[in-house]
Amino acid sequence: MTHDDRTTATAHRYKSGGIRWLLCIGAGAASLGVGQAARAELPSSFAPDAFYVQAGGAQGTQTLAVGLSWDWNTRWTLGPGELRPYIEVMLSQWRYDASTPVGKDHLTQLAMTPSLRWRGAGGASPWFFEAGVGLSFTSSIYHSTDKQFSTSFNFGSHLGVGRNFGARQEHELAVRVEHFSNAGIKHPNPGQNFVQLRYAYRFE
């Protein structure tokens, strides 16, 4: 192995380790936040608070998703705004370029993600920022012409910004950057990043 090869391998190990630690820390923080909310005050029913549709993709991959979200009845003051936890469940279809006779393949994804959403103006702002870390399961292993996962179980994380509008702020538009990988559980683990546009309708 040449010096350059050893340098590249070392950099890859540090990168994988850093991503793994970032995901673990994020998952712990999100779980802690949801756990505290659950102990403080559970939702009054299992009825979801919002329904959403989402579309987007990455290079050579397109996604379409539907999902439901539940707000936790707990809020924290953070700076000039308010932080509130929620959890979402998503069913998504990925269609991607692949080495098949038709040049395409697809899979179905089920994901569950605890998230934290921050709004300014003491929580009254229509604008929000959010982040979350959760679990993702796919019907088959993602294997596109560009990337190959090694597991159907992965972690998902996202950052997003959005705005509510409507007479009672019932409509919601958001742009999210999502990342899926297995945090180094098994290799190869290239990870995949998606840019998504989401519309949500809040029932109350």
C-alpha angles and dihedrals in degrees: 000000000000125000090254091052091051091049092050092048092049092049090050092053092050091047093049091046092049093051090047093053092045092053093046092050092046093048091049093049093047092046091048092051093049091044092054090048091050092052092046100050129336121214111276091239143001091253109121120244097214144015122210145184122204136187134179141099152194132255106312093356130093125191136196122184144175126195152155131234135201125204120219114227094236131093135184129203112237118178111305092342147051131259120210130179126221137165129222136195118205136189112198139177120213120198116186147167110269142165095262131121090263094040093238139085136178144200139187121238130201115192136176119194132181108208142182121221125196126199127184128225091055091304095309098102116109088218121082142179123206145179134188145173124202149138130290131194124186130196090233138004114281108245114165129165088264106036140025124200120203099208139046089212114074142155120248128204133176146183120203147173126199150150137229123219140167135081092300098018089259096143122073135187122188140170115214136186110209131191127195126189139129095248092242097304089134135359142275091050108163095153124212131238124209134189111213136187114208134192118192132184117207115213096208 
